[in-house]
Amino acid sequence: MFDKSGQWIYLDTVEDFDNGLSDLIELWSSADKAVTLAIKESAFKHFKENLEGTLLNWADNKAKTKKYAAIAAELAEFEEVLKDF
């Protein structure tokens, strides 16, 4: 996700994405006024793009693709919830 300076940290492993999705959900749930809608939207956009790129990189590996696709499905569910936000 983001480091303390606000720079995006690219995620690579299934664990990174699993933890990153949890962090993303926590970010969107944050009541901290410093966490603006722009920050939330940027984090979502970066996470989604990073995940899509990783899925393409592992397209030839069914086992990895299946794991990343499960995270992508969870992200899609979260995105649906955000539409009502």
N, CA, C and O of each residue as an XYZ file, in Angstrom:
340
protein
N       0.833     -1.181      0.000
C       0.000      0.000      0.000
C       0.881      1.249      0.000
O       1.746      1.401     -0.863
N       0.665      2.127      0.951
C       1.449      3.352      1.017
C       2.437      3.272      2.164
O       2.139      2.725      3.226
N       3.633      3.834      1.931
C       4.571      3.935      3.041
C       4.289      5.240      3.785
O       3.360      5.967      3.433
N       5.084      5.537      4.806
C       4.825      6.715      5.635
C       4.969      8.031      4.881
O       4.409      9.045      5.298
N       5.709      8.029      3.779
C       5.865      9.266      2.995
C       4.758      9.421      1.958
O       4.724     10.411      1.228
N       3.857      8.449      1.892
C       2.753      8.526      0.945
C       3.043      7.898     -0.401
O       2.217      7.986     -1.310
N       4.201      7.262     -0.554
C       4.561      6.601     -1.808
C       3.914      5.221     -1.873
O       3.859      4.498     -0.878
N       3.426      4.870     -3.058
C       2.819      3.555     -3.245
C       3.896      2.486     -3.212
O       4.934      2.625     -3.859
N       3.659      1.436     -2.470
C       4.550      0.289     -2.422
C       3.878     -0.805     -3.248
O       2.795     -1.274     -2.899
N       4.519     -1.208     -4.342
C       3.926     -2.225     -5.196
C       3.891     -3.557     -4.483
O       4.858     -3.978     -3.849
N       2.754     -4.203     -4.606
C       2.535     -5.494     -3.983
C       2.916     -6.576     -4.984
O       2.792     -6.389     -6.194
N       3.383     -7.712     -4.465
C       3.875     -8.750     -5.357
C       3.317    -10.125     -5.043
O       2.900    -10.851     -5.947
N       3.306    -10.483     -3.783
C       2.907    -11.841     -3.421
C       1.420    -11.897     -3.071
O       0.776    -10.868     -2.865
N       0.897    -13.104     -3.009
C      -0.490    -13.303     -2.604
C      -0.689    -12.737     -1.197
O      -1.705    -12.101     -0.917
N       0.275    -12.968     -0.323
C       0.205    -12.429      1.038
C       0.151    -10.912      1.023
O      -0.636    -10.307      1.751
N       0.998    -10.287      0.184
C       0.993     -8.827      0.067
C      -0.394     -8.315     -0.314
O      -0.894     -7.357      0.277
N      -1.009     -8.961     -1.306
C      -2.319     -8.522     -1.772
C      -3.405     -8.813     -0.739
O      -4.317     -8.007     -0.555
N      -3.315     -9.948     -0.073
C      -4.302    -10.277      0.941
C      -4.247     -9.252      2.076
O      -5.277     -8.730      2.505
N      -3.037     -8.971      2.554
C      -2.863     -7.966      3.597
C      -3.217     -6.579      3.081
O      -3.809     -5.774      3.801
N      -2.855     -6.303      1.839
C      -3.145     -5.005      1.239
C      -4.631     -4.745      1.109
O      -5.087     -3.618      1.300
N      -5.391     -5.782      0.784
C      -6.840     -5.620      0.686
C      -7.424     -5.292      2.060
O      -8.310     -4.446      2.180
N      -6.929     -5.955      3.074
C      -7.374     -5.641      4.439
C      -7.029     -4.205      4.799
O      -7.843     -3.492      5.386
N      -5.826     -3.784      4.450
C      -5.405     -2.405      4.713
C      -6.275     -1.405      3.946
O      -6.634     -0.351      4.472
N      -6.608     -1.745      2.709
C      -7.446     -0.875      1.885
C      -8.832     -0.720      2.513
O      -9.369      0.386      2.573
N      -9.396     -1.806      2.970
C     -10.710     -1.756      3.612
C     -10.637     -0.925      4.893
O     -11.532     -0.128      5.172
N      -9.580     -1.111      5.662
C      -9.394     -0.310      6.879
C      -9.267      1.171      6.535
O      -9.824      2.023      7.228
N      -8.537      1.476      5.470
C      -8.362      2.863      5.052
C      -9.713      3.491      4.728
O      -9.995      4.613      5.148
N     -10.540      2.775      3.988
C     -11.858      3.283      3.614
C     -12.778      3.398      4.824
O     -13.718      4.193      4.814
N     -12.519      2.623      5.850
C     -13.337      2.669      7.063
C     -12.845      3.712      8.055
O     -13.494      3.966      9.069
N     -11.707      4.310      7.765
C     -11.081      5.241      8.688
C     -11.930      6.495      8.907
O     -12.505      7.053      7.973
N     -11.986      6.913     10.156
C     -12.675      8.155     10.503
C     -11.685      9.312     10.617
O     -12.074     10.445     10.900
N     -10.409      9.020     10.394
C      -9.368     10.040     10.467
C      -9.594     11.083      9.374
O      -9.662     10.738      8.194
N      -9.709     12.332      9.752
C      -9.970     13.402      8.790
C      -8.807     13.630      7.826
O      -8.984     14.229      6.765
N      -7.615     13.151      8.199
C      -6.455     13.270      7.312
C      -6.560     12.299      6.134
O      -5.888     12.474      5.118
N      -7.392     11.292      6.274
C      -7.598     10.306      5.208
C      -8.755     10.812      4.338
O      -9.923     10.508      4.582
N      -8.398     11.578      3.337
C      -9.401     12.199      2.473
C      -9.949     11.204      1.453
O      -9.397     10.123      1.250
N     -11.041     11.601      0.824
C     -11.618     10.777     -0.229
C     -10.617     10.592     -1.370
O     -10.556      9.520     -1.973
N      -9.840     11.623     -1.665
C      -8.821     11.520     -2.723
C      -7.782     10.459     -2.384
O      -7.356      9.709     -3.263
N      -7.373     10.387     -1.139
C      -6.401      9.375     -0.704
C      -7.015      7.985     -0.833
O      -6.371      7.055     -1.317
N      -8.256      7.854     -0.400
C      -8.937      6.563     -0.474
C      -9.084      6.103     -1.927
O      -8.817      4.947     -2.253
N      -9.506      7.016     -2.781
C      -9.682      6.666     -4.195
C      -8.358      6.323     -4.855
O      -8.284      5.398     -5.664
N      -7.311      7.068     -4.511
C      -5.985      6.792     -5.064
C      -5.491      5.418     -4.631
O      -4.947      4.667     -5.439
N      -5.680      5.093     -3.363
C      -5.252      3.783     -2.857
C      -6.004      2.666     -3.574
O      -5.416      1.651     -3.948
N      -7.319      2.861     -3.764
C      -8.113      1.846     -4.454
C      -7.619      1.672     -5.883
O      -7.434      0.549     -6.351
N      -7.408      2.787     -6.572
C      -6.959      2.736     -7.967
C      -5.602      2.030     -8.089
O      -5.422      1.170     -8.951
N      -4.660      2.393     -7.231
C      -3.329      1.763     -7.279
C      -3.413      0.277     -6.972
O      -2.776     -0.536     -7.642
N      -4.195     -0.079     -5.964
C      -4.329     -1.487     -5.604
C      -4.891     -2.277     -6.777
O      -4.365     -3.331     -7.134
N      -5.958     -1.764     -7.371
C      -6.615     -2.465     -8.477
C      -5.675     -2.615     -9.674
O      -5.593     -3.691    -10.265
N      -4.969     -1.546    -10.033
C      -4.032     -1.609    -11.157
C      -2.892     -2.572    -10.875
O      -2.482     -3.335    -11.749
N      -2.382     -2.532     -9.645
C      -1.300     -3.430     -9.250
C      -1.756     -4.884     -9.340
O      -1.019     -5.737     -9.835
N      -2.967     -5.168     -8.864
C      -3.507     -6.527     -8.906
C      -3.729     -6.986    -10.345
O      -3.400     -8.121    -10.689
N      -4.283     -6.119    -11.183
C      -4.511     -6.480    -12.586
C      -3.196     -6.798    -13.288
O      -3.122     -7.754    -14.061
N      -2.162     -6.009    -13.027
C      -0.850     -6.271    -13.622
C      -0.260     -7.580    -13.147
O       0.343     -8.318    -13.927
N      -0.430     -7.866    -11.879
C       0.088     -9.120    -11.325
C      -0.653    -10.315    -11.917
O      -0.044    -11.342    -12.217
N      -1.965    -10.179    -12.083
C      -2.736    -11.256    -12.721
C      -2.219    -11.540    -14.124
O      -2.123    -12.698    -14.529
N      -1.889    -10.498    -14.860
C      -1.341    -10.693    -16.209
C       0.020    -11.379    -16.168
O       0.324    -12.218    -17.017
N       0.834    -11.023    -15.185
C       2.170    -11.627    -15.063
C       2.104    -13.118    -14.770
O       2.992    -13.871    -15.168
N       1.055    -13.547    -14.078
C       0.939    -14.952    -13.682
C      -0.103    -15.698    -14.502
O      -0.564    -16.757    -14.078
N      -0.482    -15.184    -15.646
C      -1.535    -15.787    -16.462
C      -1.250    -17.242    -16.833
O      -2.182    -18.023    -17.025
N       0.023    -17.612    -16.934
C       0.392    -18.979    -17.318
C       0.482    -19.942    -16.132
O       0.730    -21.133    -16.322
N       0.285    -19.445    -14.933
C       0.390    -20.271    -13.733
C      -1.001    -20.368    -13.093
O      -1.442    -19.451    -12.400
N      -1.679    -21.489    -13.336
C      -3.067    -21.637    -12.885
C      -3.214    -21.507    -11.370
O      -4.168    -20.894    -10.891
N      -2.288    -22.073    -10.622
C      -2.391    -22.034     -9.164
C      -2.314    -20.597     -8.652
O      -3.129    -20.178     -7.830
N      -1.330    -19.851     -9.142
C      -1.189    -18.459     -8.703
C      -2.343    -17.610     -9.213
O      -2.868    -16.767     -8.486
N      -2.735    -17.830    -10.450
C      -3.830    -17.054    -11.024
C      -5.102    -17.258    -10.206
O      -5.855    -16.310     -9.983
N      -5.342    -18.480     -9.761
C      -6.534    -18.788     -8.966
C      -6.520    -18.011     -7.644
O      -7.550    -17.494     -7.212
N      -5.358    -17.934     -7.012
C      -5.243    -17.217     -5.738
C      -5.459    -15.723     -5.938
O      -6.183    -15.085     -5.174
N      -4.826    -15.169     -6.971
C      -4.983    -13.732     -7.240
C      -6.406    -13.420     -7.700
O      -6.939    -12.355     -7.386
N      -7.012    -14.327     -8.429
C      -8.395    -14.129     -8.889
C      -9.355    -14.096     -7.701
O     -10.344    -13.363     -7.727
N      -9.076    -14.877     -6.672
C      -9.911    -14.851     -5.471
C      -9.834    -13.480     -4.799
O     -10.843    -12.957     -4.325
N      -8.649    -12.910     -4.761
C      -8.491    -11.571     -4.193
C      -9.197    -10.550     -5.076
O      -9.826     -9.619     -4.573
N      -9.095    -10.721     -6.387
C      -9.780     -9.818     -7.317
C     -11.298     -9.890     -7.116
O     -11.982     -8.872     -7.221
N     -11.820    -11.066     -6.832
C     -13.256    -11.216     -6.579
C     -13.658    -10.474     -5.299
O     -14.704     -9.827     -5.251
N     -12.828    -10.574     -4.276
C     -13.089     -9.839     -3.035
C     -13.039     -8.340     -3.283
O     -13.854     -7.588     -2.749
N     -12.078     -7.908     -4.096
C     -11.964     -6.490     -4.435
C     -13.203     -6.023     -5.186
O     -13.689     -4.919     -4.941
N     -13.716     -6.835     -6.085
C     -14.921     -6.485     -6.839
C     -16.117     -6.339     -5.902
O     -16.940     -5.442     -6.082
N     -16.215     -7.210     -4.912
C     -17.294     -7.102     -3.923
C     -17.166     -5.794     -3.146
O     -18.155     -5.103     -2.902
N     -15.948     -5.470     -2.765
C     -15.692     -4.229     -2.037
C     -16.037     -3.025     -2.921
O     -16.602     -2.043     -2.440
N     -15.705     -3.100     -4.185
C     -15.991     -2.010     -5.120
C     -17.501     -1.792     -5.226
O     -17.956     -0.652     -5.321
N     -18.270     -2.867     -5.211
C     -19.729     -2.753     -5.243
C     -20.248     -2.006     -4.022
O     -21.154     -1.179     -4.126
N     -19.665     -2.304     -2.866
C     -20.054     -1.626     -1.630
C     -19.725     -0.138     -1.736
O     -20.494      0.707     -1.278
N     -18.595      0.174     -2.333
C     -18.171      1.569     -2.446
C     -19.096      2.385     -3.338
O     -19.191      3.601     -3.177
N     -19.767      1.746     -4.260
C     -20.689      2.474     -5.137
C     -21.819      3.118     -4.345
O     -22.386      4.126     -4.767
N     -22.138      2.538     -3.207
C     -23.188      3.091     -2.348
C     -22.630      4.083     -1.337
O     -23.383      4.661     -0.553
N     -21.314      4.285     -1.351
C     -20.653      5.130     -0.370
C     -20.893      6.586     -0.648
O     -20.405      7.443      0.087
